Amino acid sequence: MPPATRTTRIRAIVPAAGAGRRMGRAKQTLAYGSSTMVATVVNALLDVPVDGVVVVTRAELVEASRLPDDPRVVVAFNEDPSAQMIDSVRIGLRALSGLDKGATEQTTGQTTGQATGIPCMAPIADRNDAQTVDGIMVVPADMPMIRVDSYRRCVAEFSRDPSRLVIGAYGSRRGHPMIIPAAMIDEIGGLSGGLNELPRRFPNLVREVAVDDAGVVRDVDTREDYEELTGG
């Protein structure tokens, strides 16, 4: 399938800061294919393509993550391994809205920035910017099996109506990617739980994209999940 033709602008956030307690180690850096789980997710997103990817992780995991050396990739730090995915999404949003193109920032603690030499993306919060993004795509780092074609179908559907909250689905299950319209971004700061609150708040704006790809609902939480995934 050829790359989706888009008039909309989408940037992605990949939460990748968790400790992987059920796995017993940081699962995002585990080998998958010729790379790591998180790098596989990022490489797929770059092939969609999206206009940029923020990977939210811990500083100690950056090297082991083997992220692609691509100017569209930015690293933001969440140094709290016990934080929830929604916390990393919020950090990713602050990285997008608060850092100028080409800037770098050495940081500690739970904050945003990067010290990897990867340039930061242009801000999305400036409402005077004619190229403000239309949506934010969120994909967890432990979902490397999502096919590029599935991402493209979700992007194409979002492009048809950027006011809709697009969610990839397999069978009767919703999964990822989730593409959040710009108008809903401010809602994320007030969520008391996870991102799944958004479709509950705006059920009439949800657009499920059914794909023949179990990867959109398959994450990796345990050693058994990983061994099944890799055939190990």
N, C-alpha and C positions, 0 to 999 in steps of 0.2 A: 504494500500500500504506500503511495507517495506521501511525503510530509503534508500535514494539514495546512491548508491555506487559511491564514488568520488575519483579521483586521484588529483583533483585540491583543492586548499585551498582558502576559501572565508571567509572574515570577513564582518560584517554588521555594518552600521551606522544608528541609529534611531534619526532623528531630533525631539526634543521635548522641544524646548525653547520658543515657541511662546506664546503670551499673550492671544490668543483666543478672539480677540476683537469682532468678530461677535457672538461668543458664550456668551460673557459677563464674562468669567472666563477662567482659564487655562483648556482647554478641555482634555489635556493629562492625567490629574489626576482624571477625572470623572470615576465613577464606571462603570465597564463592566464585566458581569459575576461574578466571585468570586474575581475579582481583579480590576485593573484600565485599561484604554485603552492602555496606554503605556506599562504596565506590560504584558498585553495580547499579544501585538506585540512581546515583548522580549521573552516571554515564547514559543511562536510559533517558533521563530527563533532558539531557543536552541534545539527544537525538530527536526529541519530540518535534521541534525544539521549543524551549521556553526562553524568556528573556534574561534569565539569571537564576542561580540557585544559592540559597543560604543554607549551609550545613551548620547546625547548632550542636556542638559537642564539647568535650572537655579537652583542655590543652594537652593533657598526657596521651590523648588518643589520636591526635592529628596525624602524626607520622605513621602510626600503624594503620590508619584508615586508608592510606594510599589514594587520596583523592586526586582526580585528574587535574593536570596543570593547565587550566583553562581560565581565561580572564572573566568568564561568566560565573565562576564559582567563588563564593565568599565564605569564610569561616567566622562564626560567632560563638562565644563561649558561654556555656552554662556549667559552672564548676560544682554544682550540687548533684551528685549521682542519685540522690533520693527524690529529686524533683519529678513532677509529672510531665507527660508529653505537652500538655497545654502550656506549661511554664516555658518550655523550649520554643513553642510556637510564638509566644509573646516576645521572647528575646529575639527571635528571628525577625519579627515585625519591627522591633525597635532598631535592629541593624539596618533594615531596609529604609526606615524613615529618618534615621538620625545620622547616617554617615555619608559624606560626600564622595563622589567618584574619585578614586586615586588616593584616598586617605587611608592611613593605617593607624592602629591604636593598640598599644600594649595594655592588657587588662588582667585583673585578677578577680577572684570571686565570681559571683553570678552576675554577669554583665554581658555586654556585647563588644565586639571588636575582633581583631585578629592580629597575629604576629607571624604570619606564615609567608608574607610577601605577596599574597594574593590581593589584588586591588579590591576595594569595596565598591559596591554598586551605587548608582545614583539614587537619591532619596525618592520615595514614592509619596511622601506626605504633602509635598508642595502642591497645593491645588491650582497654582498658577502654571504648573508645568503641563504643557499640552500633551506630553507623553506619559502622564500618570497611568499606572497599570489599571487594568480593568478587574483583575482578580489575582488571588493568591492560591496556589496549589500546595497542599500539604500531603506529604508521603513519608511514613515512618521509615527509618533506616533498616528495619528488619523485614522488609517486604521486597526482596530482590527478584522475585519471580514475575512481577507485573511486566507484561510485554509492552514494548514500545507502541504497538498498534492499539492497545487498550488505552494508553495515555492519549494517543492521538484522537481516538474516538471521543474521549471525554473533553478534550480541548475543542474539537470541532463542534460538539454539542453546546459547550459554553459560549463559543463564538457566535452561535446562532441567537443566543439571548443572554448577554452578560449580567442580567439581573437575577438569573437563576443560580441556585446552589447545586452544583453538579457533583454526583457521587457515583463512582464505579460500583457495579453490582454483579454478583454471580449467583444464578439461581434466585433464591429468595433472600439472599444476604447482601447487605450493604458493606462496602469496605473502603478501599482507596483506589485511585486518588480522590481527594475532596478538593473541589475548586470553589473558593469562597468569593462572592462578588465584593467589589470595593465597598459597596454600601453597607456590607455586614462586618467589615473589618473592625470597626469600633466596638461591635458587640463582644468581640473576643476578650477584651479586657474585663468585662463584667461577668464572664461565665464562672459559675461556682464549681462546675465539674469539668468535663472534657469537651472536645469539639462536637461530640454527638448531641450536645444541647442545641446546637444551631438548627439542625433539621427539625427538632422538636419545637423550637420557637417559631420557625418559619415553614411549616409543613406545605403550605401552598406554593412555595417557591422552590421546592426540591425537584430536581430532575435526575432520576436514576438512569444510568447508562448501562444497560445489560450487555455484558461481554462474555464470550466463551473462553474465559481465562480465570481459572481458580486462583491464580496469583493475586488477584485483587482482594481476596479475603484471607490469604494465607500469610500469617506472620510466623516468626520463629521465637518461641519463648523458652524452650527447654532443649536439653541435649538430644532428646529423642526427636524433637522437631527438626533440629539441625541435621541429625544423621539421616532422617527420612528425606530431607531436602537435598542433601548431597550424595545420598547413597552410601554414606560411610558407616 
